Amino acid sequence: MRPTKRMMAMLALLTAPIGGALLVGCDGSSQDDAAGGPSSGGVQASVASLATVDVGYGTIEFQQLTSPDGSVNLALSELAPGTLKTTPLDALLRGQRLTTMETFRAIAPDRTVPAAIASSHAAEAAALGRTNASIVAAAFDRNAPVEKSIASCESWVLQDTGLFSDWTKIQKANSVSGDKWLAVGNSAADWAFPTTARVTLGVCNESNVAITGRLAWDTEADAIGWIYGGFATLNPGIRWRWYNFTKSTPNCTGVPAGGLCVAQYAVRYGVNGVSAAGKLYHQRTAVEGPQACTTSANCPSFYRCSSNICIPEPH
């Protein structure tokens, strides 16, 4: 039997809503969705911007996305030039497993943490396998040197954040125009691929006019179907990228009714680009590979080390 849910809080680097790790309340019921693609229809999430931070090389936005059933997702997005191979955000996440609040405090240390982000910290810390909700101090150096390329954003590769060994199931759609979707999965149209792993998605604008991009997700544990995030505007030469990097435990054991707990659901994802005919852009999706380990102490809660990778424990 799947865990029940009332409220989700998802940590991501947007490119927009959603990931496999959900912070939920322990009541309500659910059922599976059909596994069609998002281009055939979906419902719109309510998108509220919690904070937008100018980081010099681009902007990072924290968002709250509310689904029609009232579940809430926290997301983090990055808009940056398509010529950057890495960004300071990559460096911030490399080798660290941070909550949304810790990420916010690192990126915007002089700003008040939005209440929605602060209230999710304890549950996110537990999801990361920590024994308490102490705040981890992390450094974000917006002036750090970044590697650039004169190549077009068609050459954009998915950089390893260092959290896991590598990106896998990398899907690419190059030099497309119009209204196009790209799935996360084993192929460009694998809309039946659910995952609890962390994923990254994005669009890079190759054209000389502004285009838009958005993300859609479909959680197996609800009856809603595909849900759309809000459109992001990509000016010429700009890349929009989303990460989901919160891990979760699989049940609500011991959490009072109505309280935040952590549950893990399989989720399907897709990224959408929209442009005028002939105005080209490139899409990318990927799933993070297994976390490398030497002992089970290197793995998140409810995982163990086997053959030097973290695998889920039966539950």
HELIX and SHEET records of a PDB file:
HELIX    1   1 PRO A   38  SER A   40  5                                   3    
HELIX    2   2 PRO A   88  LEU A   93  1                                   6    
HELIX    3   3 THR A  100  ILE A  107  1                                   8    
HELIX    4   4 ALA A  115  ALA A  118  1                                   4    
HELIX    5   5 HIS A  121  ALA A  127  1                                   7    
HELIX    6   6 CYS A  153  SER A  155  5                                   3    
HELIX    7   7 SER A  296  ASN A  298  5                                   3    
SHEET    1   A 5 ALA A  12  LEU A  13  0                                        
SHEET    2   A 5 ILE A 238  ASN A 244 -1                                        
SHEET    3   A 5 VAL A  72  PRO A  81 -1                                        
SHEET    4   A 5 THR A  59  THR A  66 -1                                        
SHEET    5   A 5 SER A  46  ASP A  54 -1                                        
SHEET    1   B 5 ALA A  12  LEU A  13  0                                        
SHEET    2   B 5 ILE A 238  ASN A 244 -1                                        
SHEET    3   B 5 VAL A 199  ASN A 205 -1                                        
SHEET    4   B 5 TYR A 281  GLU A 288 -1                                        
SHEET    5   B 5 TRP A 167  VAL A 176 -1                                        
SHEET    1   C 2 ALA A  21  GLY A  25  0                                        
SHEET    2   C 2 LEU A 260  GLN A 264 -1                                        
SHEET    1   D 4 VAL A  43  GLN A  44  0                                        
SHEET    2   D 4 ILE A 227  TYR A 228  1                                        
SHEET    3   D 4 ILE A 211  THR A 219 -1                                        
SHEET    4   D 4 ALA A 232  LEU A 234 -1                                        
SHEET    1   E 5 VAL A  43  GLN A  44  0                                        
SHEET    2   E 5 ILE A 227  TYR A 228  1                                        
SHEET    3   E 5 ILE A 211  THR A 219 -1                                        
SHEET    4   E 5 VAL A 267  VAL A 274 -1                                        
SHEET    5   E 5 ASP A 179  ALA A 183 -1                                        
SHEET    1   F 2 TYR A 303  SER A 306  0                                        
SHEET    2   F 2 ILE A 309  PRO A 312 -1                                        
END                                                                             
